[in-house]
C-alpha cells in the first residue's frame, strides 16, 4: 500500500507533532506558572498598599482626635472662665444683675406673648 518512504515521512511527522505538542504544553505550563507568580506578587503589593493606606488613615484619625480634644478642652475652659466671671459680676453687683434679668424676662415675654392678639369675650 504505502511505500517505505511514506511510512518514514509519516513517522517523522508524527514525532514532530508530538514534540510540538509537548513543547506547547510545556510553554503553557510555564505561562501559567508565570501568571501565578504575577498574581501572587500583585496580591502582595496590594496587601502592602492596603496596610499602608490603613496605617495612614489611622494616623490621620488619631491626629484629628487629638485636635478635637484640644479644641474641646479649650472651649470648656473658656466656658468655665466665662461662668466664673458672670458669677463674680452677679455677686459683686446683685442689683444690676436682677435688673438685667428682669429686662430679659420682659423682652422674652413680649417676644413670646406680645404679638398675639387675643380677644376675650
DSSP file (Angstrom, degrees, kcal/mol; ACC not computed):
  #  RESIDUE AA STRUCTURE BP1 BP2  ACC     N-H-->O    O-->H-N    N-H-->O    O-->H-N    TCO  KAPPA ALPHA  PHI   PSI    X-CA   Y-CA   Z-CA
    1    1 A X              0   0    0      0, 0.0     2,-0.3     0, 0.0     0, 0.0   0.000 360.0 360.0 360.0 -77.9    0.0    0.0    0.0
    2    2 A X        -     0   0    0      1,-0.1     2,-0.1     2,-0.0     0, 0.0  -0.716 360.0-117.4 -96.5 149.5    2.2    2.8    1.2
    3    3 A X     >  -     0   0    0     -2,-0.3     4,-2.2     1,-0.1     5,-0.2  -0.323  24.8-110.2 -77.3 165.2    5.8    3.0    0.4
    4    4 A X  H  > S+     0   0    0      1,-0.2     4,-2.5     2,-0.2     5,-0.2   0.859 119.7  55.1 -63.3 -36.8    8.6    2.8    3.0
    5    5 A X  H  > S+     0   0    0      2,-0.2     4,-2.4     1,-0.2    -1,-0.2   0.881 107.9  48.6 -65.6 -37.9    9.4    6.5    2.3
    6    6 A X  H  > S+     0   0    0      2,-0.2     4,-2.5     1,-0.2    -2,-0.2   0.907 111.6  49.5 -67.9 -42.0    5.8    7.5    3.0
    7    7 A X  H  X S+     0   0    0     -4,-2.2     4,-2.5     2,-0.2    -2,-0.2   0.913 112.2  48.0 -63.2 -41.6    5.8    5.5    6.2
    8    8 A X  H  X S+     0   0    0     -4,-2.5     4,-2.5     2,-0.2    -2,-0.2   0.910 112.2  49.1 -64.7 -42.6    9.0    7.1    7.3
    9    9 A X  H  X S+     0   0    0     -4,-2.4     4,-2.4     2,-0.2    -1,-0.2   0.891 111.2  50.3 -64.6 -39.0    7.7   10.5    6.5
   10   10 A X  H  X S+     0   0    0     -4,-2.5     4,-2.6     2,-0.2    -2,-0.2   0.912 110.8  49.0 -65.9 -42.1    4.5    9.8    8.4
   11   11 A X  H  X S+     0   0    0     -4,-2.5     4,-2.7     2,-0.2     5,-0.2   0.918 112.4  48.0 -62.8 -43.2    6.5    8.6   11.4
   12   12 A X  H  X S+     0   0    0     -4,-2.5     4,-2.5     2,-0.2    -2,-0.2   0.902 112.3  49.4 -63.5 -40.9    8.7   11.7   11.3
   13   13 A X  H  X S+     0   0    0     -4,-2.4     4,-2.4     2,-0.2    -2,-0.2   0.908 111.9  48.7 -65.0 -41.1    5.6   13.9   11.0
   14   14 A X  H  X S+     0   0    0     -4,-2.6     4,-2.6     2,-0.2    -2,-0.2   0.929 112.9  46.8 -64.2 -45.6    4.0   12.1   14.0
   15   15 A X  H  X S+     0   0    0     -4,-2.7     4,-2.4     1,-0.2    -2,-0.2   0.886 112.9  49.9 -64.4 -38.2    7.1   12.5   16.1
   16   16 A X  H  X S+     0   0    0     -4,-2.5     4,-2.6    -5,-0.2    -1,-0.2   0.901 111.0  49.1 -65.9 -40.6    7.4   16.2   15.1
   17   17 A X  H  X S+     0   0    0     -4,-2.4     4,-2.5     2,-0.2    -2,-0.2   0.904 111.4  49.5 -66.1 -41.2    3.8   16.8   16.0
   18   18 A X  H  X S+     0   0    0     -4,-2.6     4,-2.7     2,-0.2     5,-0.2   0.920 111.9  48.7 -62.1 -43.3    4.3   15.0   19.4
   19   19 A X  H  X S+     0   0    0     -4,-2.4     4,-2.6     1,-0.2    -2,-0.2   0.922 112.4  48.1 -61.9 -44.7    7.3   17.1   20.1
   20   20 A X  H  X S+     0   0    0     -4,-2.6     4,-2.6     2,-0.2    -1,-0.2   0.891 112.2  49.5 -63.3 -39.1    5.5   20.3   19.1
   21   21 A X  H  X S+     0   0    0     -4,-2.5     4,-2.6     2,-0.2    -2,-0.2   0.925 112.7  46.6 -66.6 -44.0    2.5   19.3   21.3
   22   22 A X  H  X S+     0   0    0     -4,-2.7     4,-2.7     2,-0.2    -2,-0.2   0.906 113.3  49.6 -63.3 -40.8    4.8   18.6   24.3
   23   23 A X  H  X S+     0   0    0     -4,-2.6     4,-2.5    -5,-0.2    -2,-0.2   0.910 111.6  47.8 -64.0 -42.5    6.6   21.9   23.7
   24   24 A X  H  X S+     0   0    0     -4,-2.6     4,-2.4     2,-0.2    -2,-0.2   0.897 112.5  49.6 -65.5 -40.1    3.3   23.8   23.5
   25   25 A X  H  X S+     0   0    0     -4,-2.6     4,-2.6     2,-0.2    -2,-0.2   0.916 111.5  48.7 -63.8 -43.2    2.1   22.1   26.7
   26   26 A X  H  X S+     0   0    0     -4,-2.7     4,-2.4     2,-0.2    -2,-0.2   0.907 111.8  49.2 -62.7 -42.1    5.4   22.9   28.4
   27   27 A X  H  X S+     0   0    0     -4,-2.5     4,-2.4     2,-0.2    -2,-0.2   0.892 110.9  50.5 -63.5 -39.6    5.1   26.6   27.3
   28   28 A X  H  X S+     0   0    0     -4,-2.4     4,-2.5     2,-0.2    -2,-0.2   0.921 110.6  48.6 -65.4 -43.8    1.5   26.7   28.5
   29   29 A X  H  X S+     0   0    0     -4,-2.6     4,-2.6     1,-0.2    -2,-0.2   0.907 112.1  49.8 -61.2 -41.4    2.6   25.3   32.0
   30   30 A X  H  X S+     0   0    0     -4,-2.4     4,-2.4     1,-0.2    -2,-0.2   0.901 110.7  49.2 -64.3 -40.5    5.4   27.9   32.1
   31   31 A X  H  X S+     0   0    0     -4,-2.4     4,-2.5     2,-0.2    -2,-0.2   0.894 111.1  50.1 -65.6 -39.8    2.9   30.7   31.2
   32   32 A X  H  X S+     0   0    0     -4,-2.5     4,-2.7     2,-0.2    -2,-0.2   0.921 111.1  48.5 -64.3 -43.8    0.5   29.5   33.9
   33   33 A X  H  X S+     0   0    0     -4,-2.6     4,-2.4     2,-0.2    -2,-0.2   0.902 111.7  49.7 -63.6 -40.1    3.3   29.4   36.5
   34   34 A X  H  X S+     0   0    0     -4,-2.4     4,-2.6     2,-0.2    -2,-0.2   0.911 110.8  50.1 -62.9 -41.6    4.4   32.9   35.4
   35   35 A X  H  X S+     0   0    0     -4,-2.5     4,-2.7     2,-0.2    -2,-0.2   0.912 109.8  50.7 -64.1 -42.1    0.8   34.1   35.7
   36   36 A X  H  X S+     0   0    0     -4,-2.7     4,-2.7     2,-0.2    -1,-0.2   0.919 111.0  49.0 -61.1 -42.6    0.5   32.6   39.2
   37   37 A X  H  X S+     0   0    0     -4,-2.4     4,-2.6     2,-0.2    -2,-0.2   0.916 111.8  48.8 -62.9 -42.4    3.7   34.3   40.2
   38   38 A X  H  X S+     0   0    0     -4,-2.6     4,-2.7     2,-0.2    -2,-0.2   0.904 111.8  48.9 -64.6 -40.6    2.5   37.6   38.8
   39   39 A X  H  X S+     0   0    0     -4,-2.7     4,-2.7     2,-0.2    -2,-0.2   0.919 112.1  48.8 -64.6 -42.9   -0.9   37.3   40.7
   40   40 A X  H  X S+     0   0    0     -4,-2.7     4,-2.4     2,-0.2    -2,-0.2   0.915 112.8  47.4 -63.1 -42.1    0.9   36.4   43.9
   41   41 A X  H  X S+     0   0    0     -4,-2.6     4,-2.4     2,-0.2    -2,-0.2   0.913 113.0  48.5 -65.0 -42.1    3.2   39.4   43.5
   42   42 A X  H  X S+     0   0    0     -4,-2.7     4,-2.7     2,-0.2    -2,-0.2   0.891 111.2  51.0 -65.0 -38.9    0.3   41.7   42.7
   43   43 A X  H  X S+     0   0    0     -4,-2.7     4,-2.6     2,-0.2    -2,-0.2   0.921 110.6  48.2 -63.8 -44.0   -1.6   40.4   45.7
   44   44 A X  H  X S+     0   0    0     -4,-2.4     4,-2.2     2,-0.2    -2,-0.2   0.909 113.0  48.2 -63.1 -41.5    1.4   41.0   48.0
   45   45 A X  H  X S+     0   0    0     -4,-2.4     4,-2.6     2,-0.2    -2,-0.2   0.920 111.9  49.2 -64.7 -43.1    1.7   44.5   46.6
   46   46 A X  H  X S+     0   0    0     -4,-2.7     4,-2.6     1,-0.2    -2,-0.2   0.900 110.6  50.5 -63.9 -40.3   -2.0   45.2   47.0
   47   47 A X  H  X S+     0   0    0     -4,-2.6     4,-2.3     2,-0.2    -1,-0.2   0.900 111.2  48.6 -64.4 -39.9   -1.9   43.9   50.6
   48   48 A X  H  X S+     0   0    0     -4,-2.2     4,-2.5     2,-0.2    -2,-0.2   0.921 112.3  48.4 -65.6 -43.2    1.1   46.2   51.4
   49   49 A X  H  X S+     0   0    0     -4,-2.6     4,-2.8     2,-0.2    -2,-0.2   0.910 111.2  50.6 -63.2 -41.5   -0.6   49.2   49.9
   50   50 A X  H  X S+     0   0    0     -4,-2.6     4,-2.6     2,-0.2    -1,-0.2   0.907 111.0  48.8 -62.5 -41.5   -3.8   48.5   51.8
   51   51 A X  H  X S+     0   0    0     -4,-2.3     4,-2.7     2,-0.2    -2,-0.2   0.914 111.8  49.4 -64.0 -42.3   -1.8   48.2   55.0
   52   52 A X  H  X S+     0   0    0     -4,-2.5     4,-2.6     2,-0.2    -2,-0.2   0.925 112.9  46.5 -62.2 -44.6   -0.1   51.5   54.2
   53   53 A X  H  X S+     0   0    0     -4,-2.8     4,-2.7     2,-0.2    -2,-0.2   0.914 113.2  49.5 -64.8 -42.0   -3.4   53.2   53.5
   54   54 A X  H  X S+     0   0    0     -4,-2.6     4,-2.3     2,-0.2    -2,-0.2   0.914 112.0  48.1 -63.3 -42.8   -5.0   51.8   56.6
   55   55 A X  H  X S+     0   0    0     -4,-2.7     4,-2.3     2,-0.2    -2,-0.2   0.918 112.3  48.9 -63.8 -43.0   -2.0   52.9   58.7
   56   56 A X  H  X S+     0   0    0     -4,-2.6     4,-2.6     2,-0.2    -2,-0.2   0.915 111.3  49.8 -63.0 -42.4   -2.1   56.4   57.2
   57   57 A X  H  X S+     0   0    0     -4,-2.7     4,-2.4     1,-0.2    -1,-0.2   0.899 110.5  50.2 -63.7 -39.7   -5.9   56.7   57.8
   58   58 A X  H  X S+     0   0    0     -4,-2.3     4,-2.4     2,-0.2    -1,-0.2   0.902 110.6  49.9 -64.6 -40.3   -5.4   55.6   61.5
   59   59 A X  H  X S+     0   0    0     -4,-2.3     4,-2.3     2,-0.2    -2,-0.2   0.922 111.8  47.6 -63.8 -43.4   -2.6   58.2   61.9
   60   60 A X  H  X S+     0   0    0     -4,-2.6     4,-2.7     2,-0.2    -2,-0.2   0.898 111.8  50.7 -64.3 -39.7   -4.9   60.9   60.4
   61   61 A X  H  X S+     0   0    0     -4,-2.4     4,-2.6     2,-0.2    -2,-0.2   0.910 110.5  48.6 -65.2 -41.8   -7.8   59.8   62.7
   62   62 A X  H  X S+     0   0    0     -4,-2.4     4,-2.3     2,-0.2    -1,-0.2   0.909 112.4  49.0 -63.9 -41.3   -5.6   59.9   65.8
   63   63 A X  H  X S+     0   0    0     -4,-2.3     4,-2.3     2,-0.2    -2,-0.2   0.923 112.3  47.7 -63.5 -44.5   -4.3   63.4   64.8
   64   64 A X  H  X S+     0   0    0     -4,-2.7     4,-2.7     1,-0.2     5,-0.2   0.901 110.8  52.1 -63.9 -40.5   -7.9   64.6   64.2
   65   65 A X  H  X S+     0   0    0     -4,-2.6     4,-2.6     1,-0.2    -1,-0.2   0.913 109.5  49.3 -62.1 -42.5   -9.0   63.2   67.5
   66   66 A X  H  X S+     0   0    0     -4,-2.3     4,-2.3     2,-0.2    -2,-0.2   0.906 111.9  48.8 -63.9 -40.9   -6.2   64.9   69.3
   67   67 A X  H  X S+     0   0    0     -4,-2.3     4,-2.6     2,-0.2     5,-0.2   0.927 112.0  48.1 -64.7 -44.3   -7.1   68.2   67.7
   68   68 A X  H  X S+     0   0    0     -4,-2.7     4,-2.7     1,-0.2     5,-0.2   0.917 111.9  50.2 -62.0 -43.1  -10.7   67.9   68.5
   69   69 A X  H  X S+     0   0    0     -4,-2.6     4,-2.6    -5,-0.2    -1,-0.2   0.913 110.7  50.0 -61.5 -42.3   -9.9   67.0   72.1
   70   70 A X  H  X S+     0   0    0     -4,-2.3     4,-2.2     2,-0.2    -2,-0.2   0.939 113.5  44.3 -61.9 -48.2   -7.6   70.1   72.3
   71   71 A X  H  X S+     0   0    0     -4,-2.6     4,-2.5     2,-0.2    -2,-0.2   0.877 113.4  51.6 -67.0 -36.5  -10.3   72.4   71.0
   72   72 A X  H  X S+     0   0    0     -4,-2.7     4,-2.6    -5,-0.2     5,-0.2   0.929 109.6  49.5 -64.6 -44.6  -12.9   70.9   73.2
   73   73 A X  H  X S+     0   0    0     -4,-2.6     4,-2.4    -5,-0.2    -2,-0.2   0.909 111.7  49.0 -60.8 -41.5  -10.7   71.3   76.2
   74   74 A X  H  X S+     0   0    0     -4,-2.2     4,-2.6     2,-0.2    -1,-0.2   0.921 111.3  49.3 -63.7 -43.2  -10.1   75.0   75.3
   75   75 A X  H  X S+     0   0    0     -4,-2.5     4,-2.4     2,-0.2    -2,-0.2   0.908 111.5  48.9 -63.8 -41.6  -13.8   75.6   74.8
   76   76 A X  H  X S+     0   0    0     -4,-2.6     4,-2.5     2,-0.2    -1,-0.2   0.922 111.9  49.2 -63.8 -43.6  -14.7   74.0   78.2
   77   77 A X  H  X S+     0   0    0     -4,-2.4     4,-2.4    -5,-0.2    -2,-0.2   0.918 112.1  48.1 -61.5 -43.3  -12.0   76.1   79.9
   78   78 A X  H  X S+     0   0    0     -4,-2.6     4,-2.5     2,-0.2    -1,-0.2   0.886 111.2  50.7 -66.1 -38.0  -13.3   79.3   78.2
   79   79 A X  H  X S+     0   0    0     -4,-2.4     4,-2.4     2,-0.2    -2,-0.2   0.907 111.0  48.7 -65.7 -40.9  -16.9   78.4   79.2
   80   80 A X  H  X S+     0   0    0     -4,-2.5     4,-2.7     2,-0.2    -2,-0.2   0.914 111.5  49.7 -63.8 -42.1  -15.8   77.9   82.8
   81   81 A X  H  X S+     0   0    0     -4,-2.4     4,-2.4     1,-0.2    -2,-0.2   0.922 111.6  48.4 -62.1 -43.5  -13.9   81.1   82.8
   82   82 A X  H  X S+     0   0    0     -4,-2.5     4,-2.4     2,-0.2    -2,-0.2   0.896 111.9  49.5 -64.3 -39.7  -17.0   83.0   81.4
   83   83 A X  H  X S+     0   0    0     -4,-2.4     4,-2.6     2,-0.2    -2,-0.2   0.908 110.6  50.2 -65.5 -41.4  -19.2   81.4   84.0
   84   84 A X  H  X S+     0   0    0     -4,-2.7     4,-2.3     2,-0.2    -2,-0.2   0.909 111.0  49.0 -63.5 -40.7  -16.8   82.3   86.8
   85   85 A X  H  X S+     0   0    0     -4,-2.4     4,-2.6     2,-0.2    -2,-0.2   0.910 110.7  50.4 -64.0 -41.6  -16.8   85.9   85.6
   86   86 A X  H  X S+     0   0    0     -4,-2.4     4,-2.7     2,-0.2     5,-0.2   0.918 110.3  50.0 -63.0 -42.7  -20.6   86.0   85.4
   87   87 A X  H  X S+     0   0    0     -4,-2.6     4,-2.9     1,-0.2     5,-0.2   0.915 111.1  49.4 -60.9 -42.1  -20.8   84.7   89.0
   88   88 A X  H  X S+     0   0    0     -4,-2.3     4,-2.5     2,-0.2    -2,-0.2   0.913 111.6  48.4 -63.4 -42.1  -18.3   87.3   90.1
   89   89 A X  H  X S+     0   0    0     -4,-2.6     4,-1.8     2,-0.2    -2,-0.2   0.909 114.0  46.4 -64.6 -42.1  -20.3   90.1   88.4
   90   90 A X  H  < S+     0   0    0     -4,-2.7    -2,-0.2     2,-0.2     7,-0.2   0.922 115.1  46.2 -67.4 -43.3  -23.6   88.9   89.9
   91   91 A X  H  < S+     0   0    0     -4,-2.9     3,-0.4    -5,-0.2    -2,-0.2   0.883 114.6  48.3 -65.4 -37.9  -22.0   88.5   93.3
   92   92 A X  H  < S+     0   0    0     -4,-2.5    -1,-0.2     1,-0.3    -2,-0.2   0.796 129.9  17.2 -73.7 -29.2  -20.4   92.0   93.1
   93   93 A X     X  +     0   0    0     -4,-1.8     4,-1.8    -5,-0.2    -1,-0.3  -0.584  65.4 165.7-145.5  76.3  -23.5   93.8   91.9
   94   94 A X  H  > S+     0   0    0     -3,-0.4     4,-2.3     1,-0.2     5,-0.2   0.799  76.1  58.9 -68.6 -28.1  -26.7   91.8   92.5
   95   95 A X  H  > S+     0   0    0      2,-0.2     4,-2.2     1,-0.2    -1,-0.2   0.937 107.9  44.5 -65.8 -46.0  -29.0   94.8   91.9
   96   96 A X  H  > S+     0   0    0      1,-0.2     4,-2.4     2,-0.2    -1,-0.2   0.886 112.7  52.9 -64.8 -38.1  -27.7   95.3   88.3
   97   97 A X  H  X S+     0   0    0     -4,-1.8     4,-2.4     1,-0.2    -1,-0.2   0.915 109.3  48.7 -64.1 -41.9  -27.9   91.6   87.7
   98   98 A X  H  X S+     0   0    0     -4,-2.3     4,-2.5     2,-0.2    -1,-0.2   0.900 110.7  51.2 -64.3 -39.9  -31.5   91.5   88.8
   99   99 A X  H  X S+     0   0    0     -4,-2.2     4,-2.5     2,-0.2    -2,-0.2   0.909 110.2  49.0 -63.8 -41.7  -32.4   94.4   86.6
  100  100 A X  H  X S+     0   0    0     -4,-2.4     4,-2.6     2,-0.2    -2,-0.2   0.928 111.5  49.2 -63.3 -44.3  -30.8   92.7   83.6
  101  101 A X  H  X S+     0   0    0     -4,-2.4     4,-2.4     2,-0.2    -2,-0.2   0.888 110.8  50.0 -64.2 -38.7  -32.7   89.5   84.3
  102  102 A X  H  X S+     0   0    0     -4,-2.5     4,-2.6     2,-0.2    -1,-0.2   0.924 111.6  49.3 -63.9 -43.1  -36.0   91.4   84.7
  103  103 A X  H  X S+     0   0    0     -4,-2.5     4,-2.5     1,-0.2    -2,-0.2   0.914 111.3  48.3 -61.8 -43.4  -35.3   93.2   81.4
  104  104 A X  H  X S+     0   0    0     -4,-2.6     4,-2.5     1,-0.2    -1,-0.2   0.903 111.6  51.0 -63.5 -40.5  -34.5   89.9   79.6
  105  105 A X  H  X S+     0   0    0     -4,-2.4     4,-2.5     2,-0.2    -2,-0.2   0.905 110.4  48.5 -63.9 -41.5  -37.7   88.4   81.1
  106  106 A X  H  X S+     0   0    0     -4,-2.6     4,-2.6     2,-0.2     5,-0.2   0.934 113.4  47.1 -64.2 -46.0  -39.8   91.3   79.8
  107  107 A X  H  X S+     0   0    0     -4,-2.5     4,-2.4     1,-0.2    -2,-0.2   0.908 112.8  48.8 -62.9 -41.1  -38.3   91.1   76.4
  108  108 A X  H  X S+     0   0    0     -4,-2.5     4,-2.6    -5,-0.2     5,-0.2   0.908 111.6  49.9 -65.3 -40.9  -38.8   87.4   76.2
  109  109 A X  H  X>S+     0   0    0     -4,-2.5     4,-3.0     2,-0.2     5,-0.7   0.900 111.7  48.1 -63.6 -40.8  -42.4   87.8   77.4
  110  110 A X  I  X>S+     0   0    0     -4,-2.6     4,-1.3     3,-0.2     5,-0.5   0.895 112.7  49.3 -66.2 -38.7  -43.0   90.4   74.7
  111  111 A X  I  <5S+     0   0    0     -4,-2.4     4,-0.3    -5,-0.2    -2,-0.2   0.921 120.1  35.3 -66.8 -43.1  -41.4   88.3   72.1
  112  112 A X  I  <5S+     0   0    0     -4,-2.6    -2,-0.2    -5,-0.2    -3,-0.2   0.895 138.0  12.6 -80.1 -40.2  -43.4   85.2   73.0
  113  113 A X  I ><5S+     0   0    0     -4,-3.0     3,-0.5    -5,-0.2    -3,-0.2   0.580 107.4  78.0-117.2 -12.3  -46.7   86.6   74.0
  114  114 A X  I 3<<S+     0   0    0     -4,-1.3    -3,-0.2    -5,-0.7    -4,-0.1   0.778  90.9  53.6 -74.4 -27.1  -46.8   90.2   72.9
  115  115 A X  T 3 <S+     0   0    0     -5,-0.5     2,-0.4    -4,-0.3    -1,-0.2   0.620  86.3  93.1 -87.1 -11.6  -47.5   89.7   69.2
  116  116 A X    <   -     0   0    0     -3,-0.5     2,-0.8    -4,-0.1    -4,-0.0  -0.692  65.2-150.7 -85.2 132.0  -50.6   87.5   69.7
  117  117 A X        -     0   0    0     -2,-0.4     2,-0.4     2,-0.0    -2,-0.1  -0.861  18.4-176.0-104.2 103.6  -53.8   89.5   69.6
  118  118 A X        -     0   0    0     -2,-0.8     2,-0.6     2,-0.0    -2,-0.0  -0.807  13.0-153.9-101.4 139.0  -56.3   87.7   71.7
  119  119 A X        -     0   0    0     -2,-0.4     2,-0.5     2,-0.0    -2,-0.0  -0.958   8.1-159.2-113.1 125.8  -59.9   88.9   72.0
  120  120 A X              0   0    0     -2,-0.6    -2,-0.0     1,-0.1     0, 0.0  -0.884 360.0 360.0-105.0 133.7  -61.7   87.9   75.2
  121  121 A X              0   0    0     -2,-0.5    -1,-0.1     0, 0.0    -2,-0.0   0.354 360.0 360.0-115.4 360.0  -65.5   88.0   75.2
